Amino acid sequence: MSAAGVKNRAAVLFAVLVLAVTAACTGGDGSSPSSTSSSPRTSGSADVLAVKIDNVAPARPHTGLEQADVVYVEQVEAGLSRILAVYSSDLPPVIGPVRSARETDLELLRQFDRPTLAFSGAQSRLLPVIDRAPLDPVPPSKAPQAYFRGPDRPAPHNLYLRPERIPFTASGVNAVAELGLKVGAPPPGGEPEDSRTVRYPSASVTFIWAADGEQWLVSLDGAPARTAEGERIGAGTVVVQDVDVRESDFRDRSGNNTPFTETVGSGDAVVLRDGRAYDARWSRSSADADTVFSTPDGRRVDLADGPLWILYAPRG
């Protein structure tokens, strides 16, 4: 073969290689990859399922909440609260009631490596933002076989998820590991604490220390939080994280502004564990970074055994 022929063949091979790489990056048909499609997870990370859960009186008792590794409580419209429950070590057969996602969830969940988010829907202007977020959204429109309406309460407080029917498998690793946290000894100091209440404009969450069970028993809006079977829901560690809550660009159907909770930044926190309260600081440098909890002298704060509850408490 002549030198010119060799060069031409090399050029053809190079062009084929470029086309193959381009197809792999776009999905094979020239389109951009969709954020809603399933993608490989980072090796060694904990696969997590986050479920947006209703938290008003008609939605209680909750189902499957007691098996969550991490429970976040945030403020939503009209001063109410809503729950984002994160699962990884274990999955209950049913979780709910499931409700709609909020803008706050998207920044919060960037602490995890491409989590799966189950939610009932969202405001129409927020849906494209969810599609662009680094997560796998699974609303009923994408997995209708995974959701059902319960007969024991009215809509919208009766939508439930069967997690085994969505493309997710629990890793068996506690989700706190993905947050850079671990179970360990308490920091020195602290003050004895029997109870702590976090208040929102139209909601409250109270934790009462139960020494016999070595857990914080949860009450929601003044009523004991219970499982679907009637057992009390408890937490091993509670973090009350002081945050800025501001108006967002979104509103609900009644015209109420949807508050946005800023989870990037720094501020004060209180850590409840083992019947004691510890002053702490929280810091999260960017949306891609974990939230670090430390004592005022810079020591890392470890967790007690049991579920972790993190409450975003509006500053001031």
C-alpha positions as CSV (number, residue, x, y, z in Angstrom):
1,M,0.0,0.0,0.0
2,S,1.3,3.5,-0.9
3,A,2.1,6.1,1.8
4,A,-1.0,8.1,0.7
5,G,-3.2,5.0,1.0
6,V,-1.9,4.4,4.5
7,K,-2.7,7.9,5.5
8,N,-6.2,7.7,4.0
9,R,-6.9,4.5,5.8
10,A,-5.7,6.0,9.1
11,A,-7.9,9.0,8.5
12,V,-11.0,6.8,7.9
13,L,-10.3,4.7,11.1
14,F,-9.9,7.9,13.1
15,A,-13.2,9.3,11.8
16,V,-15.0,6.0,12.7
17,L,-13.6,6.2,16.2
18,V,-14.7,9.8,16.6
19,L,-18.3,8.9,15.5
20,A,-18.4,5.9,17.9
21,V,-17.3,8.1,20.8
22,T,-19.8,10.8,19.9
23,A,-22.7,8.3,19.7
24,A,-21.8,6.9,23.1
25,C,-21.9,10.4,24.6
26,T,-25.2,11.3,23.0
27,G,-27.2,8.1,23.2
28,G,-26.7,6.8,19.7
29,D,-29.2,8.9,17.8
30,G,-27.5,12.2,18.1
31,S,-29.6,13.4,21.0
32,S,-28.2,14.6,24.3
33,P,-28.3,12.2,27.2
34,S,-31.4,12.6,29.3
35,S,-31.0,13.2,33.0
36,T,-34.1,11.0,33.6
37,S,-32.4,7.9,32.2
38,S,-30.6,5.4,34.4
39,S,-26.9,5.7,34.5
40,P,-24.1,3.7,36.2
41,R,-23.5,4.7,39.8
42,T,-20.0,5.4,41.1
43,S,-18.4,2.2,42.3
44,G,-18.2,1.9,46.0
45,S,-20.9,4.5,46.8
46,A,-24.1,3.8,48.7
47,D,-27.0,3.7,46.3
48,V,-29.8,5.8,48.0
49,L,-33.5,6.2,47.4
50,A,-35.0,9.5,48.6
51,V,-38.8,9.7,49.0
52,K,-40.7,12.9,49.4
53,I,-43.2,12.3,52.2
54,D,-46.3,14.2,53.3
55,N,-46.2,15.5,56.8
56,V,-49.6,17.0,57.7
57,A,-52.1,15.4,60.1
58,P,-54.2,13.6,57.4
59,A,-51.1,11.9,56.1
60,R,-50.3,10.2,59.4
61,P,-49.3,7.6,60.5
62,H,-46.5,7.3,58.0
63,T,-45.6,4.0,56.4
64,G,-42.0,2.9,56.2
65,L,-40.5,6.1,57.6
66,E,-39.0,4.2,60.6
67,Q,-36.7,2.3,58.2
68,A,-35.1,5.4,56.7
69,D,-31.4,5.9,57.3
70,V,-31.7,9.7,57.2
71,V,-34.9,11.8,57.6
72,Y,-34.8,15.5,56.6
73,V,-37.5,17.9,57.7
74,E,-37.9,21.2,55.8
75,Q,-40.3,24.1,55.6
76,V,-42.7,24.3,52.7
77,E,-45.6,26.6,51.8
78,A,-47.9,28.1,54.4
79,G,-45.3,27.4,57.1
80,L,-45.9,23.7,57.0
81,S,-43.2,21.0,57.0
82,R,-42.4,18.1,54.7
83,I,-40.1,15.1,55.0
84,L,-37.4,13.8,52.7
85,A,-36.6,10.2,53.7
86,V,-33.4,8.6,52.5
87,Y,-33.0,4.8,52.3
88,S,-30.0,2.6,51.5
89,S,-29.3,0.0,54.2
90,D,-32.9,-1.4,54.0
91,L,-36.1,-1.0,52.1
92,P,-39.6,-1.4,53.5
93,P,-42.2,-2.9,51.2
94,V,-44.3,0.3,51.2
95,I,-43.4,4.0,51.7
96,G,-45.6,7.0,52.0
97,P,-47.7,9.0,51.7
98,V,-45.7,10.3,48.8
99,R,-46.0,14.0,47.9
100,S,-44.4,16.5,45.5
101,A,-40.8,17.6,45.2
102,R,-39.4,21.1,46.0
103,E,-36.5,23.1,44.7
104,T,-34.7,22.7,48.1
105,D,-34.6,18.9,47.5
106,L,-32.4,19.2,44.5
107,E,-29.6,21.1,46.2
108,L,-29.9,19.0,49.4
109,L,-29.6,15.7,47.4
110,R,-26.4,16.7,45.6
111,Q,-24.6,15.4,48.7
112,F,-25.4,12.0,47.4
113,D,-24.0,10.3,44.3
114,R,-26.9,10.4,41.8
115,P,-29.7,9.4,44.1
116,T,-33.1,8.0,43.0
117,L,-35.9,10.5,43.9
118,A,-39.5,9.2,44.3
119,F,-42.1,12.0,44.4
120,S,-45.7,12.5,43.3
121,G,-45.0,15.3,40.9
122,A,-43.9,19.0,41.0
123,Q,-44.9,22.4,39.8
124,S,-44.7,22.5,36.0
125,R,-41.9,25.1,36.0
126,L,-39.9,23.0,38.4
127,L,-40.1,19.7,36.3
128,P,-37.4,20.8,33.8
129,V,-35.1,21.7,36.7
130,I,-35.6,18.3,38.1
131,D,-34.8,16.7,34.7
132,R,-31.5,18.6,34.6
133,A,-30.5,17.7,38.2
134,P,-27.9,15.0,38.8
135,L,-30.4,12.4,40.1
136,D,-32.8,9.7,38.8
137,P,-36.4,11.0,39.1
138,V,-39.1,8.4,39.4
139,P,-42.6,10.0,39.7
140,P,-45.7,7.9,38.9
141,S,-45.6,9.0,35.3
142,K,-42.3,7.1,34.9
143,A,-43.2,4.1,37.1
144,P,-47.0,3.8,37.3
145,Q,-46.8,0.2,38.5
146,A,-44.8,1.3,41.6
147,Y,-47.5,3.6,43.0
148,F,-51.0,3.0,44.4
149,R,-53.7,4.9,46.2
150,G,-54.6,3.6,49.7
151,P,-58.3,3.3,50.5
152,D,-58.0,4.5,54.1
153,R,-57.6,8.3,53.6
154,P,-58.5,10.9,51.0
155,A,-56.3,12.1,48.2
156,P,-53.7,13.7,48.0
157,H,-52.6,12.0,51.3
158,N,-53.0,8.4,50.1
159,L,-50.3,7.9,47.4
160,Y,-47.8,5.1,48.3
161,L,-44.7,3.7,46.7
162,R,-43.7,0.0,46.4
163,P,-39.9,0.5,46.0
164,E,-39.2,-3.0,44.7
165,R,-41.1,-1.9,41.5
166,I,-38.7,0.9,40.6
167,P,-35.2,0.5,39.2
168,F,-33.5,0.7,42.5
169,T,-31.7,-1.9,44.7
170,A,-30.7,-1.1,48.3
171,S,-26.9,-1.3,48.7
172,G,-27.1,-2.5,52.3
173,V,-24.8,0.4,53.3
174,N,-26.2,3.1,55.6
175,A,-26.8,6.3,53.7
176,V,-24.9,8.3,56.3
177,A,-21.7,6.9,54.9
178,E,-22.4,8.8,51.6
179,L,-22.6,12.0,53.7
180,G,-19.1,11.4,55.2
181,L,-20.6,10.7,58.6
182,K,-20.1,7.7,60.8
183,V,-21.2,6.1,64.1
184,G,-18.8,6.8,66.9
185,A,-18.2,8.1,70.4
186,P,-19.9,11.3,71.4
187,P,-17.8,14.5,71.7
188,P,-16.7,15.7,75.1
189,G,-19.0,18.0,77.1
190,G,-22.6,18.6,76.1
191,E,-25.5,19.3,78.4
192,P,-28.2,16.9,79.6
193,E,-31.3,17.2,77.4
194,D,-34.8,15.7,78.0
195,S,-36.5,17.2,75.0
196,R,-36.1,19.6,72.1
197,T,-38.8,21.2,69.9
198,V,-38.2,22.7,66.5
199,R,-40.9,25.1,65.4
200,Y,-42.0,26.2,61.9
201,P,-44.7,28.8,61.4
202,S,-47.4,26.2,61.1
203,A,-45.7,23.0,62.3
204,S,-43.5,21.6,65.0
205,V,-41.3,18.5,65.6
206,T,-40.4,17.4,69.2
207,F,-37.9,14.9,70.3
208,I,-38.1,13.3,73.8
209,W,-35.2,11.3,75.2
210,A,-36.2,7.7,76.2
211,A,-33.3,6.3,78.2
212,D,-34.8,2.8,78.3
213,G,-34.8,2.6,74.5
214,E,-31.7,4.8,74.0
215,Q,-33.5,6.9,71.4
216,W,-35.3,10.2,70.8
217,L,-39.0,9.6,70.5
218,V,-40.5,11.8,67.7
219,S,-43.7,13.9,68.0
220,L,-45.2,15.8,65.0
221,D,-47.3,18.8,65.7
222,G,-47.7,17.7,69.3
223,A,-48.8,14.2,68.6
224,P,-46.6,11.1,69.0
225,A,-45.3,9.9,65.6
226,R,-46.1,6.3,65.0
227,T,-45.6,3.6,62.4
228,A,-48.4,2.1,60.5
229,E,-48.4,-0.7,63.1
230,G,-48.7,1.8,66.0
231,E,-45.1,1.7,67.3
232,R,-43.4,4.9,68.3
233,I,-40.9,6.3,65.7
234,G,-37.5,7.2,67.2
235,A,-34.1,8.6,66.2
236,G,-30.6,7.8,67.3
237,T,-29.2,11.2,66.5
238,V,-31.0,14.5,65.8
239,V,-29.3,17.5,64.2
240,V,-31.0,20.9,64.3
241,Q,-29.3,22.9,61.6
242,D,-29.9,26.7,61.6
243,V,-30.3,27.8,57.9
244,D,-31.5,30.7,55.9
245,V,-35.0,30.2,54.4
246,R,-35.9,32.6,51.6
247,E,-38.6,33.0,49.0
248,S,-38.1,31.1,45.7
249,D,-39.4,31.8,42.2
250,F,-42.1,29.1,42.7
251,R,-45.6,29.2,44.1
252,D,-48.2,26.6,44.8
253,R,-51.7,26.4,43.4
254,S,-53.0,28.7,46.1
255,G,-50.4,31.3,45.3
256,N,-48.3,30.7,48.4
257,N,-44.6,31.2,47.8
258,T,-42.5,28.0,48.0
259,P,-39.6,28.7,50.4
260,F,-36.1,27.7,49.5
261,T,-33.9,26.4,52.2
262,E,-30.2,27.2,51.7
263,T,-28.2,24.1,52.6
264,V,-24.9,25.5,51.2
265,G,-23.1,27.8,53.6
266,S,-22.4,27.6,57.3
267,G,-24.0,28.2,60.7
268,D,-24.8,27.0,64.1
269,A,-26.3,23.6,64.9
270,V,-27.3,21.5,67.9
271,V,-26.6,17.7,67.9
272,L,-28.8,15.6,70.2
273,R,-27.5,12.1,71.1
274,D,-27.4,9.9,74.2
275,G,-29.6,12.2,76.1
276,R,-27.3,15.2,75.7
277,A,-27.2,18.3,73.5
278,Y,-24.0,19.4,71.9
279,D,-23.3,22.8,70.4
280,A,-21.9,22.4,66.9
281,R,-21.2,24.2,63.6
282,W,-22.2,23.1,60.2
283,S,-20.4,23.9,57.0
284,R,-21.0,23.0,53.3
285,S,-18.7,24.8,50.9
286,S,-20.6,24.0,47.7
287,A,-23.6,22.0,46.4
288,D,-21.2,19.1,45.5
289,A,-19.7,19.0,49.0
290,D,-20.8,17.1,52.1
291,T,-22.1,19.0,55.1
292,V,-19.5,18.9,57.9
293,F,-20.7,18.9,61.5
294,S,-18.0,19.9,64.1
295,T,-17.8,21.1,67.7
296,P,-16.9,24.7,68.4
297,D,-13.2,23.6,68.9
298,G,-13.2,21.9,65.5
299,R,-13.7,18.2,66.5
300,R,-15.8,16.1,64.2
301,V,-19.2,15.1,65.5
302,D,-20.0,11.4,65.2
303,L,-23.4,9.7,65.4
304,A,-25.2,7.4,67.8
305,D,-26.7,4.1,66.5
306,G,-30.1,4.5,64.9
307,P,-31.8,6.8,62.3
308,L,-30.4,10.3,61.8
309,W,-33.0,13.1,61.7
310,I,-31.8,16.5,60.3
311,L,-34.1,19.4,60.8
312,Y,-33.6,22.6,58.8
313,A,-34.6,25.3,61.3
314,P,-35.1,28.9,59.9
315,R,-32.6,31.3,61.5
316,G,-34.1,34.0,63.7
